[in-house]
Every structure is written in structure tokens, then in C-alpha cells.
Amino acid sequence: MLDRIPIPNPFGWEGLSTFSLLMMLAFLVGSYLLPKELERKKLDPSHSDWLIFLGILGTLVGAKIFFIFEIWDQVFIDVPGYDGKYSYPLTHWNGFPGHPGLWSSLFSGGGLVFFGGLLFGWLFITLYFRHHKLDVGAYYDAVIPALSMGYAIGRLGCFVSGDGCYGFATDVRIPFFVFDFHGAHPSGVPVWNTPVMESIMAFGYFAYFQFWARYQNFRKWSIGAQFLIIHGFARLIIEFLRVNKAVIPFIEPPTLVNIPDANGNPTFLTGYYWHGFSQSQYISIALILFGVYLMITKKLWLKEETKV
């Protein structure tokens, strides 16, 4: 893993973050693809800059908020010798000793949850569409290819930076899909390479939307609904291999369910297993159901009649 690209400098700066570089690349590729698709669909391409900006803003805000939801039980925790389970994290930047702080986690460079970014980006962009009285369905359909490519590149950023969105330990050895983890929480044990697996799936449905589906004259909202269903299924499946706590455990949870420090990470990974739907899986199911709802209520499997 390469968390940063070292650059010699007199200021002690660690170098360029590989995750940030690939995230920037994802948005640059999106800013290239989106106006072209708007033009092709005879929509106003001048809106693309605002859509990209609001997408970035929503990604940063939502991803951080949902990250706090994921680590809530680690931030607000009863610690012997400390009073104020809820007040202490609010008044102390780094929270309880040995536990992540609310504010330090919220404003740190790491800890981003994609679905939070997707939902808040969706909210910000929808408000923009409503404010300018734009055709919401048509514009959303145009955004999907760029969004799919951006997600595929962003997941590669997770892999090269070793930020932790990997799977648990496995004895299976499959090239590209299993690797010995030495990232932000090094272990040296073979784990499921979930970032690359998800990136491959995302590149796959980008190719589907970019090179086939958008030329099929589907009804308005159809491309957007298809994305919700396809991406929802992809994320639902990959979460069975990823390290994530269950919202409501279906079976007895592992002894350790929170990622420990580097010294304890090998034990954590080898003892971890899926024990119930994670936050991301519940959101995935909601996206799938909403996509199916749109397909059925708007009869989106039909195509528009070609005008002569």
C-alpha cells in the first residue's frame, strides 16, 4: 500500500495522499464525461460545473456524517473513571483516551462512507434541480455514467491508500481478489481485496451504462433506476466479505468487532466474520427497493417511441 507519495521538502510535509489524488481524478473524469452526456441528451451542459461541485460537497458532508454513525458506539462509550458518556466527546476534541473523538473524526482526512456521500450528494443536486426547475429524471439519467466511473476510480483510491475498507482474513488464494494487508492497520494476513473487487464491478456497470444502456432509448428515470438496483446489489454482495459491524447481529458477533491498533489487527481479522447486515447493506436494500419501485410504477422497462 502507498498511503502517500513522498515529496522532498523543508517543511516536513509527508507528501501527496494517494487516496486524495485518485478521488480528484474521479471528479475530473466525471467533469469530462458529464457535460458530453448532457449535450448528447440535448440538456444544458452549463449546469455540469454546479452538479460536480454539489456532488463533491455532498460527498464530503454525507460521507463524514455516516462515518460517525458507523463509529458511534466507539465515540460515546462508558469509560471507567470518566463522567459524561455524551458530554465528554462533545467538549474534548480527541474524545476518550484510546477511543476515536467525535470532532477529530469528523474533521480528519480519513473515514469516508460512500453511501453517506451518495445520499447527501443526491439531496444537494436534487435541490439544485428543483431550484432551477430542471427535468430531474432526464438529468439524473445523464449523471449515471460519470457517477459509475467516479465510484470505480474512488474504490481504487481505497485500495492504494490502504485506508481500511478491506475484507476479513481468508485461507483462499485468488490473484487480485486476496492480498496480504499492510495498509493503515497492517496485519500481514491474507484478506479479501474488497476495494478492487468492487472497483471491477463498478467499471463493469460503467461500461454497461456508457456503451450500451444510454443508447437504448429507455424511458426517463430508467437509467437512474437501473443504477440503484445494480449498484445496490453489488454493494450488498461485497459487504458479506468486508469488515463492518452488524446493525443488529443475526448470529453471535465476533469477540472483536471494532478495528484495534496495528498490534491487535491480525487477531481481529482472523477472528472476524459476517454476523448481520451492516449499515451499508440496509442502505443497499433500500436503494434496490426504490429502484424496483421506480421501474414498476413508471414502467421503465419500456422504451420511448422513436420520433420519425
PyMOL commands that set and color helices and strands:
alter all, ss='L'
color gray80, all
select helices_A, chain A and resi 18-40+45-70+72-75+87-91+102-106+114-131+136-161+194-211+213-215+222-238+262-271+279-297
alter helices_A, ss='H'
color red, helices_A
select strands_A, chain A and resi 4-5+16-17+178-180+190-192
alter strands_A, ss='S'
color yellow, strands_A
deselect
rebuild
show_as cartoon
